[in-house]
Amino acid sequence: MTKLHVHVHVTDLSAARRYYSALFAAEPVRIETDYLKWDLADPGLNFAVSLGAEAGLSHLGFDLPDDASLQEFATRAADAGATARTERDAACCYAVSDKEWLTDPAGLSWELFHSKERIDTFFGQPERAPAPAGACCGGCG
């Protein structure tokens, strides 16, 4: 199932967990010292929160069920005039994924991705500093 993906940076992970758990009436499905993820069925949403130097929207995207869906979205994006940056087997956000990064006409970053496996590190290392403003994971995006 394709899900909308929203990734925000926060400066207080505990406060974010309390707030979004109450808002979504659900606990995160992934809890790390620097990252939280909710995977909601209704609405279909992959909502991620990570520590950042500044709080705010990191990026939007679509969490796609397979590589064929990823390629279909990437083709539509190209047809719409987007230039994509491709990442294969990217280790980011506690997963290994294939990705296409786009920028929309308003300048917002969009991540199209298909995750292949879970891993124990955020971005190739278990401990990290907060991501700088505008970065997804302190290295990807």
N, C-alpha and C positions, 0 to 999 in steps of 0.2 A: 504494500500500500504506500503510495506517495504521501508524504507529510510535509506541511510547511515547516521550515526550520527558522528559528529566531535565536540569535546568540547575542547576549548582552554581557558587558563587563560591569562588575560591581566592586566596591571597595570593602564591603562587609558581607562575607559569604553566609554567616549565620543569620543575619537579618534577612538576606535574600531567601534563604531556605525557609524561614518561618513564613515570610510573606507569600511566596509563590506556592508553597505547600497548602496554605489556607485558601489562596485564590483558586488553585486547580483542584482542591479537595483530594490531593494525592501527594505522596512522598516521592522524592526523586528516585529514578531507577538506577542512577549511578551517582555515588557520593565519594568525592575525593577531597583532599585538603585544599585544593585550588579550583575545583570544578564540580558542578552539579548538572544533572540532566534529567528532565522529565520527558517521558514518551507517552503522550496522551492519545487515546483512541477517538475521543469526542470532545472537542474538535481534534482532527488529526494533526498533531503538533509535536515536533521535536524541539523542545525549549531548553537551551543550554545557558548556563551562567558560569563565568569564570572571573577570577580576580584580575583586575585591570588597574593601571595607574590612574585612570579616570573612568567614572561610571558613565554608561551610555550604550547605545546600540553599537554592536560590533559589525554584524552583517545579517542579511536575510538569506534564505535559500530553500532548497527542496531536498529532502532526504528520500532518495529513490530506492526502490526495492531490488533493482538489478542493473547490470551494465547496459542492457538494451534500453531501459528507461532513461539512463544517463545519456546515452548517445542520442536518443530521440529529443530530449530537452536541449542538448547541446546543438543539434541541428536546427531546432526552432530558434534558438538564440542567435545562431549565425545568420539565419534567414531574416531575423529582425535587425541585423546590422551590428550585433555585439561581437567584440573581439574577446575570445576566451583564452585563459591561461590554463593549460592542462597540467594536472599533477596525478601521477600514477603511484600507487602504493605509498601514499603520504601517511606518515605516522603523526597524527595530531588528534587532540581531544580524546585520548584514551582509545583510539581506534585506528586501523589501517584502512584507508579509503582511496578510491579513485575519484578525482574531482575535476570540475571545470569552474574557474573563477571568472565572473563577469562583472562589469560595471554598467549600471543602467543610465539612461539619459540624465537622471537627477544626481548622479554621482554615487549612488548607493552600491555597496558590494553585495553580490549574490554568489552563493556557493551551491553548485549542483553537485551532489555526491552520492556514492553508493559505498557503504561501509562493508568491508569484507571480514573483519575480525576485531575483537576487543583486545587491547593491550594494557599493560600496567603503567604506562608512562603517558604524560600529557603531550610532550613533543620531544621524544627521544631521551628524556631525562626525568626521573621521578620528582625532583624538587625544582621549582623554578620561581623566578621573580614575576610580579604581575606583568601582564602584557602591556606594551605601550599603546597609547590611543591609536585607533585605526587598525590594529593587528588583531587577527582572530585568536591565535594561540601562542603568541610570543615567537612566532616563526613562520607559521603557515598563513596563507591568506594575505 
